[in-house]
Amino acid sequence: MARWERQGIPHKGWKEIGVEDLGETLEFGDHVEYEQCEMCGQEKIRYVHILRHPNFNGELRVGCVCAEHMTDDYINPQKTEGELKNRLNRKKNFMRKEWQKRSEGKYVLRYKGETITIMKSKFGPGWGVLYGGQQVFRYNNRKIDDFYTAKLIAFDLFDEQHASSKEVQPYWDGRRWLYY
């Protein structure tokens, strides 16, 4: 039974704490494990809106339409999903770019007029990303283990600092990547 029909579950007054893209960590072409909306039961939700309410213990993971109704916001949930879809397309394009191999273990990409460098660590296994005055050898308290992961991190760093910085950006809440 859908929760819309259950007593004791508020229908309005919810606050969106973020949106989770269930396909964020997948490689392109991999199967997405969709979720089901916890409010209406709609299946195949990729962008999960996470809501909290002061009179409800825990969170609800819902689709865009339920998020709109429950937060009484009929603009931002859809806008956020659109921005996430745009971000995914930017990431796909970025990941297709050809990196130029320079000196030993160093790769350079000119992208939208800026230079991004990925290099092997001089202090053992691992990789680093150099962009925008930052040198990143650990991301989210984890060492960068391979070139592909370094490219993903390079995209995140670029996307955070570029014109898209006004759109939703990822943040790690300690358990998952959320966008808000």
NUKOLMI-942658 format. One record per atom (N, C-alpha, C): residue number from 1; residue in three letters; x, y, z; atom name. Coordinates in pm, whole numbers, plus 50000, padded with zeros to 5 digits. Atoms other than C-alpha are relative to their C-alpha. Example, Ala and Ser with C-alpha at 12.3 -4.5 7.8 and 13.67 -1.06 7.14 Angstrom:
BEGIN
- resi:resn:xx:yy:zz:name
- 1:ALA:50089:49881:50000:N
- 1:ALA:51230:49550:50780:CA
- 1:ALA:50090:50120:50000:C
- 2:SER:49918:49881:49994:N
- 2:SER:51367:49894:50714:CA
- 2:SER:49923:50109:50073:C
This chain:
BEGIN
- resi:resn:xx:yy:zz:name
- 1:MET:50085:49883:50000:N
- 1:MET:50000:50000:50000:CA
- 1:MET:50090:50124:50000:C
- 2:ALA:49925:49875:50006:N
- 2:ALA:50130:50346:49914:CA
- 2:ALA:49982:50077:50130:C
- 3:ARG:50005:49924:49874:N
- 3:ARG:50210:50574:50206:CA
- 3:ARG:49905:50117:49993:C
- 4:TRP:50098:49892:50010:N
- 4:TRP:49979:50842:50070:CA
- 4:TRP:49872:49962:50073:C
- 5:GLU:50126:50047:49941:N
- 5:GLU:49698:50627:50208:CA
- 5:GLU:50014:49964:50147:C
- 6:ARG:49978:50035:49860:N
- 6:ARG:49854:50558:50549:CA
- 6:ARG:49981:50119:50091:C
- 7:GLN:50015:49894:49901:N
- 7:GLN:49758:50758:50854:CA
- 7:GLN:50132:50019:50074:C
- 8:GLY:49880:49972:49921:N
- 8:GLY:50031:50925:51056:CA
- 8:GLY:50119:50043:49918:C
- 9:ILE:49891:49953:50084:N
- 9:ILE:50248:51016:50759:CA
- 9:ILE:49960:50134:49940:C
- 10:PRO:50036:49867:50050:N
- 10:PRO:50245:51389:50686:CA
- 10:PRO:50008:50006:49847:C
- 11:HIS:49999:49984:50146:N
- 11:HIS:50161:51486:50329:CA
- 11:HIS:50070:50128:49957:C
- 12:LYS:49938:49870:50031:N
- 12:LYS:50300:51842:50343:CA
- 12:LYS:50102:50034:50109:C
- 13:GLY:49906:49951:49900:N
- 13:GLY:50575:52028:50525:CA
- 13:GLY:50134:49928:50000:C
- 14:TRP:49873:50071:50009:N
- 14:TRP:50866:51809:50413:CA
- 14:TRP:50109:50094:49949:C
- 15:LYS:49885:49924:50048:N
- 15:LYS:51215:51947:50349:CA
- 15:LYS:50090:49904:49923:C
- 16:GLU:49909:50081:50080:N
- 16:GLU:51434:51813:50071:CA
- 16:GLU:50143:50025:50048:C
- 17:ILE:49862:49985:49954:N
- 17:ILE:51786:51745:50201:CA
- 17:ILE:50100:49975:49888:C
- 18:GLY:49913:50025:50114:N
- 18:GLY:51926:51641:49863:CA
- 18:GLY:49938:49901:49905:C
- 19:VAL:50043:50095:50102:N
- 19:VAL:51891:51426:49555:CA
- 19:VAL:50116:49907:49974:C
- 20:GLU:49898:50100:50028:N
- 20:GLU:52080:51104:49494:CA
- 20:GLU:49982:49946:49859:C
- 21:ASP:50001:50057:50134:N
- 21:ASP:52168:50996:49140:CA
- 21:ASP:50049:49856:50012:C
- 22:LEU:49964:50141:49982:N
- 22:LEU:52164:50616:49151:CA
- 22:LEU:50099:49951:49894:C
- 23:GLY:49905:50038:50103:N
- 23:GLY:52374:50606:48836:CA
- 23:GLY:50133:50073:50010:C
- 24:GLU:49881:49915:49985:N
- 24:GLU:52645:50842:48964:CA
- 24:GLU:50131:49922:49992:C
- 25:THR:49873:50072:49992:N
- 25:THR:52910:50579:49031:CA
- 25:THR:50017:49892:49894:C
- 26:LEU:49993:50103:50103:N
- 26:LEU:52835:50355:48734:CA
- 26:LEU:50082:50047:49882:C
- 27:GLU:49935:49966:50126:N
- 27:GLU:53039:50339:48419:CA
- 27:GLU:49891:50009:49894:C
- 28:PHE:50101:49976:50101:N
- 28:PHE:52854:50449:48108:CA
- 28:PHE:49962:49868:49932:C
- 29:GLY:50052:50123:50059:N
- 29:GLY:52635:50171:47972:CA
- 29:GLY:49965:49895:50102:C
- 30:ASP:50034:50096:49895:N
- 30:ASP:52611:49986:48305:CA
- 30:ASP:49853:50012:50037:C
- 31:HIS:50140:50005:49958:N
- 31:HIS:52268:49886:48436:CA
- 31:HIS:49981:50079:50130:C
- 32:VAL:50033:49922:49881:N
- 32:VAL:52115:50128:48687:CA
- 32:VAL:49903:49921:50086:C
- 33:GLU:50091:50063:49905:N
- 33:GLU:51955:49975:48997:CA
- 33:GLU:49902:50107:50048:C
- 34:TYR:50099:49899:49965:N
- 34:TYR:51646:50192:49012:CA
- 34:TYR:49936:49968:50135:C
- 35:GLU:50075:50020:49876:N
- 35:GLU:51445:50243:49330:CA
- 35:GLU:49853:50025:49974:C
- 36:GLN:50144:49977:50003:N
- 36:GLN:51077:50260:49402:CA
- 36:GLN:49969:50114:50097:C
- 37:CYS:50040:49889:49915:N
- 37:CYS:50918:50575:49543:CA
- 37:CYS:49935:49947:50126:C
- 38:GLU:50054:50048:49873:N
- 38:GLU:50848:50518:49912:CA
- 38:GLU:49866:50063:50034:C
- 39:MET:50129:49937:49971:N
- 39:MET:50542:50740:49898:CA
- 39:MET:49889:49946:49910:C
- 40:CYS:50107:50041:50092:N
- 40:CYS:50349:50637:49585:CA
- 40:CYS:50021:49861:49941:C
- 41:GLY:49972:50133:50055:N
- 41:GLY:50518:50312:49483:CA
- 41:GLY:50047:50001:49856:C
- 42:GLN:49952:49992:50138:N
- 42:GLN:50626:50439:49140:CA
- 42:GLN:50137:49934:49989:C
- 43:GLU:49873:50071:50020:N
- 43:GLU:50906:50220:49009:CA
- 43:GLU:50090:50075:49902:C
- 44:LYS:49899:49947:50092:N
- 44:LYS:51221:50303:48813:CA
- 44:LYS:50032:50147:50025:C
- 45:ILE:49956:49865:49966:N
- 45:ILE:51332:50615:48995:CA
- 45:ILE:50153:50000:50005:C
- 46:ARG:49854:49988:50000:N
- 46:ARG:51692:50707:48916:CA
- 46:ARG:50044:50113:50090:C
- 47:TYR:49966:49884:49918:N
- 47:TYR:51699:51048:49083:CA
- 47:TYR:49910:49999:50123:C
- 48:VAL:50076:50019:49877:N
- 48:VAL:51591:50991:49442:CA
- 48:VAL:50007:50127:50084:C
- 49:HIS:50010:49881:49916:N
- 49:HIS:51473:51297:49634:CA
- 49:HIS:49987:49952:50145:C
- 50:ILE:49998:50044:49861:N
- 50:ILE:51550:51253:50004:CA
- 50:ILE:49937:50109:50084:C
- 51:LEU:50079:49903:49924:N
- 51:LEU:51300:51422:50234:CA
- 51:LEU:50000:49967:50148:C
- 52:ARG:50015:50014:49854:N
- 52:ARG:51275:51482:50609:CA
- 52:ARG:49883:50086:50045:C
- 53:HIS:50112:49926:49941:N
- 53:HIS:50986:51599:50824:CA
- 53:HIS:50016:49995:50151:C
- 54:PRO:49982:49999:49855:N
- 54:PRO:50992:51706:51190:CA
- 54:PRO:49908:49901:50074:C
- 55:ASN:50093:50094:49936:N
- 55:ASN:50697:51473:51267:CA
- 55:ASN:50009:49859:49944:C
- 56:PHE:49980:50134:50056:N
- 56:PHE:50841:51167:51092:CA
- 56:PHE:50140:49956:50034:C
- 57:ASN:49870:50054:49962:N
- 57:ASN:51124:50948:51214:CA
- 57:ASN:50070:49946:49876:C
- 58:GLY:49922:50047:50113:N
- 58:GLY:51384:50905:50942:CA
- 58:GLY:49977:50083:49875:C
- 59:GLU:50011:49935:50129:N
- 59:GLU:51388:50994:50575:CA
- 59:GLU:49905:49921:49911:C
- 60:LEU:50073:50068:50106:N
- 60:LEU:51168:50915:50279:CA
- 60:LEU:50075:50025:49869:C
- 61:ARG:49934:49994:50131:N
- 61:ARG:51318:50842:49936:CA
- 61:ARG:49890:49994:49896:C
- 62:VAL:50116:49988:50088:N
- 62:VAL:51074:50960:49673:CA
- 62:VAL:50042:50051:49862:C
- 63:GLY:49981:49947:50134:N
- 63:GLY:51042:51054:49307:CA
- 63:GLY:49969:50148:49994:C
- 64:CYS:50014:49856:50020:N
- 64:CYS:51017:51402:49164:CA
- 64:CYS:49859:50050:50028:C
- 65:VAL:50137:49954:49984:N
- 65:VAL:50637:51430:49158:CA
- 65:VAL:49959:50000:50147:C
- 66:CYS:50031:50004:49857:N
- 66:CYS:50598:51319:49520:CA
- 66:CYS:50078:50107:50076:C
- 67:ALA:49919:49895:49935:N
- 67:ALA:50882:51553:49622:CA
- 67:ALA:49934:50136:49981:C
- 68:GLU:50067:49872:50025:N
- 68:GLU:50697:51843:49459:CA
- 68:GLU:49880:50017:50093:C
- 69:HIS:50121:49992:49917:N
- 69:HIS:50372:51765:49644:CA
- 69:HIS:50035:50012:50149:C
- 70:MET:49969:50007:49858:N
- 70:MET:50534:51692:49980:CA
- 70:MET:50073:50125:50051:C
- 71:THR:49928:49878:49961:N
- 71:THR:50759:52002:49984:CA
- 71:THR:49922:50125:49961:C
- 72:ASP:50081:49890:50053:N
- 72:ASP:50494:52219:49817:CA
- 72:ASP:50087:50094:49916:C
- 73:ASP:49909:49928:50088:N
- 73:ASP:50768:52325:49574:CA
- 73:ASP:49989:49935:49862:C
- 74:TYR:50026:50057:50132:N
- 74:TYR:50672:52274:49212:CA
- 74:TYR:50100:50048:49896:C
- 75:ILE:49896:49953:50092:N
- 75:ILE:50989:52422:49063:CA
- 75:ILE:50132:49927:50023:C
- 76:ASN:49865:50048:49974:N
- 76:ASN:51307:52303:49236:CA
- 76:ASN:50024:49850:49982:C
- 77:PRO:49970:50142:50024:N
- 77:PRO:51271:51922:49233:CA
- 77:PRO:50023:49968:49852:C
- 78:GLN:49985:50023:50144:N
- 78:GLN:51226:51923:48854:CA
- 78:GLN:50126:50069:49947:C
- 79:LYS:49881:49925:50040:N
- 79:LYS:51497:52187:48812:CA
- 79:LYS:50127:49923:50038:C
- 80:THR:49884:50077:49953:N
- 80:THR:51741:51979:49018:CA
- 80:THR:50024:49878:49911:C
- 81:GLU:49984:50116:50089:N
- 81:GLU:51674:51669:48807:CA
- 81:GLU:50054:50042:49865:C
- 82:GLY:49949:49950:50128:N
- 82:GLY:51731:51872:48490:CA
- 82:GLY:50148:50032:50008:C
- 83:GLU:49859:49967:49983:N
- 83:GLU:52062:52000:48624:CA
- 83:GLU:50085:49873:50014:C
- 84:LEU:49926:50126:49987:N
- 84:LEU:52168:51646:48718:CA
- 84:LEU:50015:49932:49864:C
- 85:LYS:49992:50058:50134:N
- 85:LYS:52087:51525:48366:CA
- 85:LYS:50101:50076:49915:C
- 86:ASN:49900:49919:50071:N
- 86:ASN:52289:51815:48222:CA
- 86:ASN:50141:49965:50046:C
- 87:ARG:49869:50035:49944:N
- 87:ARG:52577:51728:48455:CA
- 87:ARG:50047:49864:49947:C
- 88:LEU:49966:50132:50053:N
- 88:LEU:52565:51366:48339:CA
- 88:LEU:50049:50011:49855:C
- 89:ASN:49956:49981:50138:N
- 89:ASN:52592:51478:47975:CA
- 89:ASN:50136:50067:49993:C
- 90:ARG:49868:49937:49996:N
- 90:ARG:52884:51707:48060:CA
- 90:ARG:50107:49898:50037:C
- 91:LYS:49904:50102:49956:N
- 91:LYS:53054:51417:48238:CA
- 91:LYS:50029:49902:49887:C
- 92:LYS:49979:50092:50113:N
- 92:LYS:53002:51183:47940:CA
- 92:LYS:50094:50062:49898:C
- 93:ASN:49914:49932:50097:N
- 93:ASN:53158:51440:47707:CA
- 93:ASN:50142:50012:50052:C
- 94:PHE:49868:49985:49940:N
- 94:PHE:53447:51502:47945:CA
- 94:PHE:50077:49868:49997:C
- 95:MET:49933:50130:49991:N
- 95:MET:53524:51132:47987:CA
- 95:MET:50043:49947:49863:C
- 96:ARG:49963:50041:50137:N
- 96:ARG:53546:51088:47606:CA
- 96:ARG:50125:50073:49949:C
- 97:LYS:49888:49919:50047:N
- 97:LYS:53821:51349:47574:CA
- 97:LYS:50130:49921:50003:C
- 98:GLU:49871:50067:50013:N
- 98:GLU:54166:51235:47469:CA
- 98:GLU:50105:50076:50079:C
- 99:TRP:49895:49939:49919:N
- 99:TRP:54439:51306:47724:CA
- 99:TRP:50133:49981:49929:C
- 100:GLN:49868:50009:50061:N
- 100:GLN:54789:51379:47595:CA
- 100:GLN:50102:49955:50102:C
- 101:LYS:49896:50050:49910:N
- 101:LYS:55067:51178:47751:CA
- 101:LYS:50122:50089:49985:C
- 102:ARG:49880:49915:50000:N
- 102:ARG:55359:51399:47848:CA
- 102:ARG:50114:49919:50060:C
- 103:SER:49888:50070:49939:N
- 103:SER:55654:51303:48063:CA
- 103:SER:49949:49879:50079:C
- 104:GLU:50030:50124:49928:N
- 104:GLU:55663:50986:48271:CA
- 104:GLU:49880:50013:50094:C
- 105:GLY:50116:50006:49911:N
- 105:GLY:55319:50924:48420:CA
- 105:GLY:49919:50128:50010:C
- 106:LYS:50072:49873:49995:N
- 106:LYS:55180:51269:48337:CA
- 106:LYS:49912:50014:49877:C
- 107:TYR:50096:49985:50108:N
- 107:TYR:54868:51333:48128:CA
- 107:TYR:49935:50137:50011:C
- 108:VAL:50052:49864:50001:N
- 108:VAL:54731:51671:48022:CA
- 108:VAL:49880:50007:49906:C
- 109:LEU:50118:49976:50082:N
- 109:LEU:54393:51779:47889:CA
- 109:LEU:49974:50150:49996:C
- 110:ARG:50048:49863:50018:N
- 110:ARG:54305:52120:47745:CA
- 110:ARG:49850:49987:49981:C
- 111:TYR:50146:50015:50002:N
- 111:TYR:53934:52154:47815:CA
- 111:TYR:49936:50135:50027:C
- 112:LYS:50069:49871:49990:N
- 112:LYS:53725:52465:47755:CA
- 112:LYS:50097:50112:50039:C
- 113:GLY:49902:49894:49979:N
- 113:GLY:54038:52679:47752:CA
- 113:GLY:50083:49986:50126:C
- 114:GLU:49924:50017:49876:N
- 114:GLU:54182:52541:48075:CA
- 114:GLU:50080:49870:49994:C
- 115:THR:49912:50116:49997:N
- 115:THR:54453:52288:48154:CA
- 115:THR:49976:49919:50127:C
- 116:ILE:50017:50094:49888:N
- 116:ILE:54394:51983:48373:CA
- 116:ILE:50109:49895:49985:C
- 117:THR:49891:50097:50003:N
- 117:THR:54679:51749:48464:CA
- 117:THR:49969:49886:50095:C
- 118:ILE:50007:50121:49916:N
- 118:ILE:54667:51394:48595:CA
- 118:ILE:50139:49939:49999:C
- 119:MET:49866:50057:49992:N
- 119:MET:54987:51239:48720:CA
- 119:MET:50007:49889:50102:C
- 120:LYS:49973:50105:49902:N
- 120:LYS:55114:50930:48896:CA
- 120:LYS:50069:50061:50120:C
- 121:SER:49937:49951:49878:N
- 121:SER:55214:50988:49254:CA
- 121:SER:50149:49964:50001:C
- 122:LYS:49856:50026:49986:N
- 122:LYS:55588:51017:49321:CA
- 122:LYS:50029:49920:50127:C
- 123:PHE:49980:50062:49869:N
- 123:PHE:55536:50860:49664:CA
- 123:PHE:49928:49867:50011:C
- 124:GLY:50064:50130:49997:N
- 124:GLY:55411:50514:49577:CA
- 124:GLY:49883:49992:49905:C
- 125:PRO:50113:50015:50092:N
- 125:PRO:55100:50387:49404:CA
- 125:PRO:49896:50110:50020:C
- 126:GLY:50105:49899:49992:N
- 126:GLY:54821:50628:49327:CA
- 126:GLY:50017:50108:49895:C
- 127:TRP:50005:49895:50101:N
- 127:TRP:54733:50925:49112:CA
- 127:TRP:49961:50132:50066:C
- 128:GLY:50039:49868:49953:N
- 128:GLY:54682:51298:49153:CA
- 128:GLY:49942:50081:49886:C
- 129:VAL:50062:49910:50098:N
- 129:VAL:54481:51568:48977:CA
- 129:VAL:50043:50142:50036:C
- 130:LEU:49959:49862:49982:N
- 130:LEU:54613:51922:48931:CA
- 130:LEU:49908:50087:49915:C
- 131:TYR:50090:49910:50073:N
- 131:TYR:54358:52187:48840:CA
- 131:TYR:49963:50118:50089:C
- 132:GLY:50047:49880:49931:N
- 132:GLY:54270:52541:48937:CA
- 132:GLY:50077:50031:50128:C
- 133:GLY:49920:49972:49883:N
- 133:GLY:54557:52575:49181:CA
- 133:GLY:49992:49892:50108:C
- 134:GLN:50013:50109:49903:N
- 134:GLN:54463:52251:49360:CA
- 134:GLN:50085:49881:49956:C
- 135:GLN:49933:50127:50023:N
- 135:GLN:54669:51934:49390:CA
- 135:GLN:49926:49898:50085:C
- 136:VAL:50085:50095:49928:N
- 136:VAL:54440:51646:49482:CA
- 136:VAL:50054:49859:49980:C
- 137:PHE:49953:50138:50004:N
- 137:PHE:54590:51308:49567:CA
- 137:PHE:49910:49909:50083:C
- 138:ARG:50102:50072:49923:N
- 138:ARG:54312:51206:49806:CA
- 138:ARG:49868:50072:49977:C
- 139:TYR:50132:49941:50024:N
- 139:TYR:53943:51259:49737:CA
- 139:TYR:49902:49926:50089:C
- 140:ASN:50090:50061:49901:N
- 140:ASN:53685:51198:50007:CA
- 140:ASN:50075:49905:50092:C
- 141:ASN:49915:50079:49909:N
- 141:ASN:53962:51066:50232:CA
- 141:ASN:50043:49866:49941:C
- 142:ARG:49954:50123:50065:N
- 142:ARG:54050:50798:49976:CA
- 142:ARG:50108:50035:49899:C
- 143:LYS:49895:49984:50099:N
- 143:LYS:54360:50761:49767:CA
- 143:LYS:49940:49975:49861:C
- 144:ILE:50045:50019:50138:N
- 144:ILE:54306:50789:49390:CA
- 144:ILE:50081:49885:49942:C
- 145:ASP:49931:50124:50035:N
- 145:ASP:54389:50438:49272:CA
- 145:ASP:50032:49980:49852:C
- 146:ASP:49979:50028:50141:N
- 146:ASP:54366:50454:48893:CA
- 146:ASP:49970:50123:49914:C
- 147:PHE:50015:49888:50093:N
- 147:PHE:54361:50681:48590:CA
- 147:PHE:49853:50033:49977:C
- 148:TYR:50142:49976:50024:N
- 148:TYR:53987:50638:48528:CA
- 148:TYR:49937:50079:50116:C
- 149:THR:50051:49929:49883:N
- 149:THR:53903:50748:48884:CA
- 149:THR:50054:50143:50003:C
- 150:ALA:49941:49867:50004:N
- 150:ALA:54143:51041:48845:CA
- 150:ALA:49926:50088:49899:C
- 151:LYS:50077:49923:50099:N
- 151:LYS:53951:51148:48532:CA
- 151:LYS:49865:50042:50058:C
- 152:LEU:50129:49965:49937:N
- 152:LEU:53621:51137:48725:CA
- 152:LEU:50018:50115:50100:C
- 153:ILE:49973:49895:49902:N
- 153:ILE:53772:51350:49001:CA
- 153:ILE:50036:50130:49929:C
- 154:ALA:49967:49880:50079:N
- 154:ALA:53916:51590:48742:CA
- 154:ALA:49872:50065:49951:C
- 155:PHE:50128:49944:50043:N
- 155:PHE:53565:51631:48605:CA
- 155:PHE:49931:50072:50116:C
- 156:ASP:50065:49938:49884:N
- 156:ASP:53425:51701:48953:CA
- 156:ASP:50065:50134:50035:C
- 157:LEU:49930:49876:49967:N
- 157:LEU:53694:51962:49023:CA
- 157:LEU:49971:50108:49897:C
- 158:PHE:50029:49903:50106:N
- 158:PHE:53641:52130:48688:CA
- 158:PHE:49857:50050:50010:C
- 159:ASP:50142:49966:49998:N
- 159:ASP:53263:52123:48716:CA
- 159:ASP:49966:50091:50118:C
- 160:GLU:50025:49917:49881:N
- 160:GLU:53268:52274:49067:CA
- 160:GLU:50047:50143:49979:C
- 161:GLN:49942:49867:50015:N
- 161:GLN:53482:52570:48955:CA
- 161:GLN:49958:50072:49874:C
- 162:HIS:50033:49941:50129:N
- 162:HIS:53347:52629:48606:CA
- 162:HIS:49863:50067:50003:C
- 163:ALA:50128:49930:50010:N
- 163:ALA:53031:52804:48483:CA
- 163:ALA:49884:49921:50060:C
- 164:SER:50107:50084:49946:N
- 164:SER:52821:52510:48601:CA
- 164:SER:49996:50003:50152:C
- 165:SER:49996:49995:49853:N
- 165:SER:52908:52597:48962:CA
- 165:SER:49871:50054:50060:C
- 166:LYS:50128:49948:49951:N
- 166:LYS:52570:52770:48990:CA
- 166:LYS:49892:49892:50002:C
- 167:GLU:50093:50111:50000:N
- 167:GLU:52397:52437:48927:CA
- 167:GLU:50027:49911:50121:C
- 168:VAL:49982:50091:49887:N
- 168:VAL:52360:52154:49178:CA
- 168:VAL:50139:49938:49993:C
- 169:GLN:49867:50058:49990:N
- 169:GLN:52693:52017:49297:CA
- 169:GLN:49996:49887:50103:C
- 170:PRO:50001:50112:49907:N
- 170:PRO:52776:51693:49475:CA
- 170:PRO:50063:50035:50134:C
- 171:TYR:49933:49995:49871:N
- 171:TYR:52855:51672:49843:CA
- 171:TYR:49983:49863:50066:C
- 172:TRP:49996:50129:49933:N
- 172:TRP:52941:51368:50053:CA
- 172:TRP:49944:50019:50139:C
- 173:ASP:50059:49984:49867:N
- 173:ASP:52716:51334:50358:CA
- 173:ASP:50051:49896:50099:C
- 174:GLY:49942:50103:49913:N
- 174:GLY:52932:51057:50504:CA
- 174:GLY:49955:49860:49962:C
- 175:ARG:50051:50131:50043:N
- 175:ARG:52727:50776:50346:CA
- 175:ARG:49979:49992:49849:C
- 176:ARG:50040:50001:50140:N
- 176:ARG:52641:50883:49992:CA
- 176:ARG:50025:50138:49940:C
- 177:TRP:49992:49873:50072:N
- 177:TRP:52680:51153:49727:CA
- 177:TRP:49860:50054:49985:C
- 178:LEU:50127:49932:50019:N
- 178:LEU:52394:51400:49735:CA
- 178:LEU:50022:50128:49922:C
- 179:TYR:49995:49874:50075:N
- 179:TYR:52318:51701:49520:CA
- 179:TYR:49898:50094:50058:C
- 180:TYR:50092:49899:49951:N
- 180:TYR:52167:52019:49651:CA
- 180:TYR:50054:50136:49976:C
